[in-house]
Amino acid sequence: MPGQSYTSSTSEGSRRIIFSSKMLTSDDFVVKSRSMFQDIRGSGCSKKIIFIVVLTVIFAFVGIGIRRTWSVNIFIQSDVDNINVLPAAGSADVLNVLPGPGHADEQTWRKKTVFEIFDSFRPRTLDTCVDNCDANDTSSPCSLVSYEDWNKALSSTTFQYSPFLTGNQYIFEFEKEHLSYPPLSDSKELPDLTLSTVVIEDVQDGVVSCNVNDTISGRVDLIDGYGKQRTSGGDEVRVWVVNEFNFRASGYVIDLRNGSYQIFVRCLWPGAAKIHIAVAYPREFIRATIHHSHVGMARFLMGRFENNGTEEHTICWSAPNIPGRLCVCNYTTFNQQSFYCGRPLDKRLTCDDWKATKPTTLPPPHNVTTDEMKLILSMPTKDIKKYTIRHNVTLLVNKSGQLPQLSPCSSISPEVTWDIDNRPQGYWSPDNKWASLVCKRQGWNLYWTASCLQNTTIHVIGDSNGVRLYSHLRSASQCVTTQPGGWPDQEVCTNFKKGITVVFTPHEYPLYLGLPWKHKLLYGGVAKQIDAMPSKGRVVVIVHYFLHVMVSHLAVTRVRLIALRDAIDRLLKRNPDAMAAFRGPHVSSFEWDYNHTIGGDVLGMIYLSMLKEIFSTLKDKVVFLDGWDMTSSIENSAFHPTTNVPHEMIRTLLSFRCTENGNVQRVKI
């Protein structure tokens, strides 16, 4: 294959990857039908039965379509007899192929709401639901009652999931768009990173010159392995700049929807710089991610039920399509957001006996083609430059020009922080300090932070990246721990002299808390926590939803975000001294590396657009802490970015809250 592709060779290890495929076209059909007829006749069946069988097969074939892929066999195994045979790619009953442009009439799509989908599972949540299955039947998921048994089953590609969306259902337009394309069947149709081209305006002898504060634009044309221009958009293309002294900043990209992408970078520092352009995720990988969310595949949580020595484990999840159990326990009231577990089969256990959770194993890709499998297993990387498009253009920034003078953050509206379509909003200096390009931030020292936070309670709600924000606030406020906790439990620290209290509380389930069993958390939903905050007194709340909710379908996550927005709105209306911030997502391209389609940052850009739309009515009141802008230029791959990121986020937030003297004198916009 010419150039660099998104496939990789199979590596040695405890798991072997075996691929096989066979195509059946209309030219083969007559031969296959004749052979089938002879085989059935040889088995002793009557002519009438033979006629009915063959006629049925003919009608089925015509209904599916003439030129289709007939079978694809893909399996990941440690036992060579465990083969998962997928239905035909292109078959009407394959979840991985949905109607769309060039495939079926547009009217066959069925738009649903998340509430309609949840309601379709309602009978499974009722007390009248009866799970009539035999726990002694080892071929049935009813026999799965322990964490070890569930993980073994989930590691197989033959595991039967409970689809969240079926057939041609969709909730968001982006799902419909991506699933309209057929699944990847030829890896050479992926972008070839050595054949794709970069065209920068006004290049002379490989150099494009600019003055400080100019913007340079260009175009990326994605070319496939056959040397053909890609004709559709939907890929995630990233651009960032690194200069000779290691200044770093992200750029921004516009999808032209025709296989080309317009790129923009800002000239910020004198000297030579390299423009990096990466295809972080081709459209086909994003499609596979959406496909997996539809079929109901995820990294689940395992729930432990126990009572008087009786114990059983079942799958828990943010949606009611729990695999392996017909009946489910509905914990939405407890969680204040949707959360369910499979109902125990042992009659000595009830839904009230749920005691603890821990994450299940990472499942392998499900119901995908050979080429999709290779793409999924090869994509995760610790070095995003692996996916950069090669070019020989150097950016040369002259000493002429200067960056604009900025107003203090405390004097302007937080609305500027939501302008995430016009990056960069800042840049990293060689000493790993963030310089804002939207407003002038205050200096950082313990005297200023203590003055800014005096007589204030700060609530950080989120996951382990929220803990990192809490840790920096704890250091800045010089508080001492008054309620020990540590992830995932609530922790409180207090500076009694200054009247500062800092609280960390996890968001609601699902939460992935490490492999040991973690006791059931009782803190409830984020909206409930915010509604409990007082109507008087200085309050700051910072919320972070990202990695733990991106494993769910984005429609489930959207419900949580709307509830959060409304709770923040209520807080700001009842307490004039309250302030709110949202810590946004960051790039994270490696962890959960075995099957990155079920989490991480794959849908991060879509999530960012969703956040901006949901908070559009509060953008002048809520500070957005843009982790994507901060982490893309430093080429982050980990779940937890460098400690400079949370530190600089806290500095930005406090700069919007306080003046240079540390006084809380925000201008009411």
Summary of the structure (lengths in Angstrom):
residues: 669
radius of gyration: 27.4
end to end distance: 58.0
largest distance: 95.2
contacts: 2186
relative contact order: 0.11
helix: 29%
strand: 24%
